[in-house]
Amino acid sequence: MVERANKPKPPTLSSTPGLPPQATVTFSDDNSRVIAELPTGESVTVLLYGATVISWKDAQGDEKLWLSEAAKLDGSRAVRGGIPVVFPVFGTAPTHPQTKDLPQHGFARTSRWEFLGKSTSESQTGSAANGPAVKLDFGLSSAAPGLDPIAAARWPFKFNLIYSVTLTQTSLTTSIVVTNDDSAPFDCQVLMHTYLRVKDITAVQVQGLADASYIDKVDGGARKTQSAAEVTITGETDRVYTPAGDPGAGPVTVVEAGRPVYAVTRDNLSNVVVWNPWADKAQGIADFAPKDGFRNMICIEPGAVGAWQSLEAGDAFEGAQTITLLG
Ligand SMILES: O=P(O)(O)OC[C@H]1O[C@@H](O)[C@H](O)[C@@H](O)[C@@H]1O
């Protein structure tokens, strides 16, 4: 069980004032995870530990995210799967003075966030109403009781994070606002480590990265350019792409067996990491199960990790991804 500073609240279910009765959004908050379900059946589950989205289902109940069967959901380690939040460092940065002592991917994914509240609205696609949308807000600050103690010891800056998860019938958006509440500037990186579920990785093509430059972490950090129109996964893949142009310019699309299944759009996030551990690496990751689960996942990770975001005192950085279900 997650250790709690406060006595656990009993699970609550509530409907949403302001929406007609037939458009009731249901919520459940048991002080360890928050679940929201649209009247048409789509749902999202967010663990307070890491503010990790651990489930996103469509109206048929089909899961869209991959979550390891061995993932720890009790706060003992970062969740293997779903959408962990990476902050303030991507990977490790041994030569960066401010973050060199932090663990891989920072501490946001290993801190217990606070659930700040929920809101509902009518979502729009162009001028057409698209059913209710629900937004869940989570917060983590340098003063939070749930902050991973490593953060306070090794990254002594005052900061505030607001992370919002918005569910519509056809999409999931996660957005983050990082505010520097310190009197000194700090550098940070941000990334949403999304594990998308696929049926068969060998039938997957990733479109939208043609001509993008990338760092190939499997090839010693070599700088390369994506020459093929599509990225296919045939072995361990760990690439940090920097698509040309504005991050909002075009989606990265996951196509499976010729059918587009997910479109990932970015707002103010310049990079996209494509990661699949493949067989050998998965074998060595203790909480990766089943060991052939790499066949059912592809990480498409929008982030701002190619460079440091340098925030002056009082400055904020905001970025978001939207994953849209296609077909
Ligand atoms: O095992 P972790 O810390 O969750 O990281 C998983 C992977 O995360 C990816 O984002 C990195 O590019 C990989 O290098 C890393 O192996």
The ligand as a Gaussian input file, in Angstrom:
#p B3LYP/6-31G(d) Opt

LIG

0 1
 O       13.721000       1.953000     -17.190000
 P       13.327000       3.396000     -17.226000
 O       14.124000       4.246000     -16.285000
 O       11.856000       3.566000     -17.013000
 O       13.645000       3.915000     -18.678000
 C       13.116000       3.275000     -19.785000
 C       13.628000       3.942000     -21.066000
 O       13.074000       5.228000     -21.153000
 C       13.324000       5.874000     -22.401000
 O       12.682000       7.103000     -22.409000
 C       14.803000       6.069000     -22.560000
 O       15.089000       6.689000     -23.803000
 C       15.502000       4.725000     -22.449000
 O       16.904000       4.919000     -22.547000
 C       15.129000       4.032000     -21.158000
 O       15.721000       2.750000     -21.138000

